Amino acid sequence: MSYLNATEELYRQAALSPQVGLCCTTTPIWQLPELSIPKKMLEMNYGCGSTVHPRDLVNNPSILYVGVGGGMELLQFAYFSRRPGAVIGVDVVDEMLEASRQNFKEAEEQNPWFSSDFVRLEKGDALHLPVADASVDVAAQNCLFNIFKEEELKRALKEMYRVLKPHGRLVLSDPVCETAMPEALKEDEQLRALCLSGSLPLQQYIDLITSVGFGTIEIRARRPYRLLSPNHYAVEENILIESVEVCAIKDPMPADGPCVFTGKTAIYVGDEEYFDDRKGHTLLFNQPLAVCDKTAAALTSLGREDIFISESTYHYNGGGCC
């Protein structure tokens, strides 16, 4: 059995018998006016974070979500795009698709505003999306892509890039790990299917995303997620796995490389009202400006004592330099 088949079997069983805690989101479940999430959807919340961010969902976007789980994030997306077929859910596991259909029926009873036809469920996989080129505004996946080995991961990212409209947004939540994962764990089909041993270092994860063409990357959250300890796993020391939430925007690739925001801030405290670097970045006196890592490095290279650059916070909410 390949690791992809092992993953399908794991989530087939998780669809037939919800496994609370199979994945444990590190992000609180959105509480929105008139939104009631059925209990079974909550039990089938097989993700490590959230891909639902209201600022991505203005102007009734068309949305693609890959790996439907119990349908919770599909329901949350439908909250913002209340029209037939506005949200597309793709999954390779028939039982998971059927579980979501049943959960949507219960969601209709609990939410007067919701109709099951707001969501279109499609059989398919992340490597061959049954979606037309440049047809969706937002694409998302939660705790799925980390299961893939590098060749499949790059193919899945290319597929997401293909289906997004220009300036469309790919929102991802995945585990990452800065400690080298032992080869035996990486090849363990069950551990990879459980979203543990396929975790990449964050920089490698970001490099793969930008390699397919995404010109702007936002790191929105980074939190501790799981610990692989020698007491329970074949590791010599504790290995910390973190959950990250990332937005990759289908902007044109700048000539000097992608703009990657990891939560750095620049503050000017000189003698003038502002500082202008003549490259499109104006720092007002003692006013923080979120800057991408590329701009942070350029400002640091000036060697000015009146410009402060913070460390990465791995939290970015927009409004930055680019």
C-alpha positions in Angstrom: 0.0 0.0 0.0 1.4 3.4 -0.9 1.3 6.4 1.5 -1.5 7.9 -0.7 -3.6 4.8 -0.4 -2.9 4.7 3.3 -4.2 8.2 3.5 -7.4 7.4 1.6 -8.0 4.4 3.9 -7.4 6.4 7.0 -9.9 9.1 6.0 -12.4 6.6 4.7 -12.6 5.2 8.2 -12.7 8.7 9.6 -15.7 9.4 7.4 -17.6 6.2 8.5 -16.7 6.8 12.2 -15.7 10.3 13.2 -12.4 10.3 15.0 -12.4 13.3 17.4 -8.8 14.5 17.8 -7.5 12.8 14.6 -6.3 16.3 13.8 -6.7 19.1 16.3 -7.1 22.6 15.0 -4.9 25.2 16.7 -7.3 28.0 15.6 -10.6 28.7 17.4 -13.7 27.8 15.4 -15.2 30.9 13.8 -18.3 32.2 15.7 -20.3 34.2 13.2 -23.8 35.7 13.4 -26.5 33.1 12.4 -23.9 30.4 11.8 -24.6 27.1 13.5 -22.2 24.2 12.9 -23.6 20.7 13.3 -21.9 18.6 16.0 -20.8 16.0 13.6 -19.1 18.6 11.4 -17.1 19.7 14.5 -16.2 16.1 15.3 -14.9 15.7 11.7 -12.8 18.9 11.7 -9.7 17.1 10.4 -7.4 20.1 10.1 -4.5 21.8 11.9 -5.7 25.4 11.6 -8.2 27.4 9.6 -8.3 28.5 6.0 -11.4 30.8 6.5 -10.4 34.4 6.7 -13.2 37.0 6.1 -10.8 39.4 4.3 -10.3 36.9 1.6 -14.0 36.4 1.1 -15.4 39.8 0.1 -17.4 40.4 -3.1 -19.0 36.9 -3.3 -15.9 35.0 -4.4 -16.0 31.5 -6.0 -14.1 29.1 -3.7 -12.4 25.8 -4.1 -11.7 23.6 -1.1 -9.7 20.4 -1.5 -10.1 17.6 1.1 -13.6 18.2 2.3 -13.5 16.6 5.8 -16.9 16.8 7.3 -17.8 19.9 5.4 -17.3 22.5 8.2 -15.0 24.9 6.3 -17.2 24.4 3.2 -20.2 25.6 5.3 -18.1 28.5 6.6 -17.1 29.5 3.1 -20.7 29.3 2.0 -21.6 31.8 4.7 -19.7 34.4 2.7 -20.8 33.3 -0.8 -24.5 32.5 -0.6 -25.3 31.4 -4.1 -25.6 28.1 -5.9 -22.3 26.4 -6.7 -20.2 29.3 -5.3 -18.2 26.8 -3.2 -16.6 23.7 -4.7 -15.5 20.8 -2.5 -13.2 18.2 -4.0 -12.3 14.9 -2.3 -11.0 11.5 -3.5 -12.8 9.5 -0.8 -16.4 8.7 -1.6 -17.4 8.1 2.0 -16.1 11.6 2.9 -18.1 13.2 0.2 -21.3 11.3 1.3 -20.7 12.3 5.0 -20.4 15.9 3.9 -23.7 15.7 2.0 -25.5 14.3 5.1 -23.9 16.9 7.3 -25.1 19.7 4.9 -28.7 18.4 5.3 -28.4 18.9 9.1 -26.8 22.3 8.5 -29.8 23.3 6.4 -32.0 22.6 9.4 -29.9 24.6 11.8 -29.2 27.6 9.4 -32.1 29.2 7.6 -29.8 31.1 5.3 -28.0 27.9 4.1 -28.9 25.7 1.1 -27.0 22.6 0.2 -26.8 23.8 -3.4 -24.4 26.6 -2.3 -21.8 23.8 -2.2 -20.9 21.6 -5.2 -19.1 18.4 -4.2 -16.8 16.8 -6.8 -14.9 13.5 -6.8 -11.3 14.2 -7.6 -7.8 14.6 -6.1 -5.4 17.4 -5.5 -3.1 16.3 -8.3 -5.9 16.4 -11.0 -8.4 19.0 -10.0 -11.7 18.7 -11.8 -11.8 22.5 -12.1 -11.3 24.8 -15.1 -8.2 27.1 -15.5 -8.5 30.6 -13.8 -12.0 29.9 -12.6 -11.9 30.5 -8.8 -11.0 33.5 -6.6 -10.0 31.5 -3.5 -8.5 28.0 -3.2 -7.8 26.3 0.1 -6.6 23.1 1.8 -6.2 22.2 5.4 -3.7 19.7 6.6 -3.6 17.8 3.3 -0.6 18.9 1.3 1.9 18.0 4.1 1.0 14.3 3.4 2.5 14.6 -0.1 6.1 13.9 -0.9 7.9 16.7 -2.7 7.1 15.7 -6.3 3.3 15.3 -5.6 3.3 18.5 -3.4 4.7 20.6 -6.2 2.2 19.1 -8.6 -0.7 19.9 -6.2 0.6 23.5 -5.9 0.7 23.8 -9.7 -2.9 22.6 -9.9 -4.0 25.2 -7.4 -2.1 27.9 -9.3 -3.7 26.8 -12.5 -7.3 27.1 -11.3 -6.9 30.5 -9.6 -7.8 33.7 -11.3 -5.1 36.4 -11.5 -4.5 37.8 -8.0 -6.5 34.9 -6.6 -5.6 33.5 -3.2 -4.4 30.1 -2.1 -5.0 29.6 1.6 -3.1 26.8 3.3 -2.9 25.3 6.8 -0.2 22.7 7.3 2.2 21.3 9.8 5.9 22.3 9.5 9.0 21.1 11.3 12.4 22.7 11.6 14.1 19.5 12.9 15.2 17.0 10.4 12.7 14.2 10.3 14.2 10.7 10.6 14.0 8.8 7.2 12.2 5.9 8.8 9.4 8.2 10.0 9.2 10.0 6.6 8.6 6.6 5.0 6.1 5.4 7.6 2.8 5.4 5.6 0.6 5.7 8.7 2.5 8.6 10.3 2.6 10.4 7.0 -1.2 9.9 6.6 -1.7 11.2 10.2 0.0 14.5 9.1 3.1 14.0 11.3 6.1 12.8 9.5 5.7 14.7 6.2 6.2 18.1 7.7 8.8 20.2 5.9 10.9 23.2 7.3 8.9 26.4 6.8 11.5 27.9 4.3 11.4 24.8 2.1 7.6 24.9 2.2 7.5 28.5 1.1 10.2 27.9 -1.6 8.0 25.2 -3.1 5.0 27.6 -3.1 6.9 30.4 -4.8 8.6 28.0 -7.3 5.2 27.5 -9.0 4.7 31.2 -9.6 3.0 32.8 -6.5 4.5 36.3 -6.2 3.2 37.2 -2.7 3.2 35.0 0.4 1.7 35.9 3.8 2.5 34.0 7.0 -0.6 34.5 9.0 -0.1 32.3 12.0 2.5 29.8 13.4 1.8 27.8 16.5 3.0 24.6 18.3 1.0 21.7 17.1 2.4 18.2 18.0 5.5 16.8 19.8 7.2 13.6 18.7 8.8 12.4 21.8 11.2 9.4 22.3 8.7 7.9 24.7 6.3 7.3 21.8 8.2 7.6 18.5 11.5 6.3 17.1 13.3 9.7 17.6 16.4 10.5 19.7 15.1 13.8 21.0 11.8 15.7 21.0 10.7 16.9 17.6 8.4 19.9 17.6 5.8 20.2 14.8 4.2 23.5 14.3 1.0 24.6 12.5 1.2 27.4 10.0 -1.5 29.3 8.1 -0.2 30.7 4.8 -1.8 32.8 2.0 -0.2 32.6 -1.4 -1.4 35.3 -3.8 -1.3 34.8 -7.6 0.5 38.1 -8.2 3.1 38.5 -10.9 6.5 37.4 -9.7 8.7 40.6 -9.0 11.9 40.7 -10.9 13.9 40.5 -7.7 11.9 37.6 -6.3 8.7 37.0 -4.3 7.5 39.2 -1.5 7.3 37.0 1.6 5.8 38.5 4.7 6.8 36.7 7.9 5.6 39.5 10.3 8.6 41.9 10.2 8.0 45.6 11.0 10.1 48.7 10.2 9.9 51.8 12.4 11.7 55.1 11.5 12.9 57.3 14.5 15.1 59.8 12.7 15.0 63.6 12.7 12.7 64.0 9.7 8.9 63.5 9.3 9.5 60.4 7.2 12.0 58.3 5.4 11.7 57.4 1.7 13.9 54.6 0.4 13.1 55.7 -3.2 11.8 52.2 -3.9 8.2 52.7 -3.0 8.5 52.4 0.8 7.8 55.4 3.0 8.3 55.2 6.7 6.5 57.8 8.7 8.1 59.0 12.0 7.6 56.4 14.7 4.8 54.6 12.8 5.2 50.9 12.3 5.1 49.5 8.8 4.8 45.8 8.0 7.5 44.9 5.5 8.3 41.8 3.5 11.5 40.0 4.3 13.1 41.4 1.1 12.4 45.0 2.1 13.5 44.3 5.6 16.8 43.0 4.3 17.3 46.1 2.0 16.5 48.5 4.9 18.9 46.7 7.2 21.7 46.8 4.6 21.5 50.7 4.8 23.1 50.4 8.3 21.0 53.3 9.7 20.6 53.5 13.4 17.3 55.4 13.0 15.5 52.5 11.3 14.4 49.6 13.5 13.6 46.2 11.9 11.8 43.7 14.1 12.3 39.9 14.0 9.7 37.8 12.2 6.6 37.3 14.3 5.1 34.9 11.8 1.8 36.8 12.0 0.7 39.1 9.2 -2.7 40.8 8.6 -2.0 42.8 5.5 -1.4 46.5 5.1 2.3 46.1 4.3 4.9 47.6 2.1 4.1 45.8 -1.2 
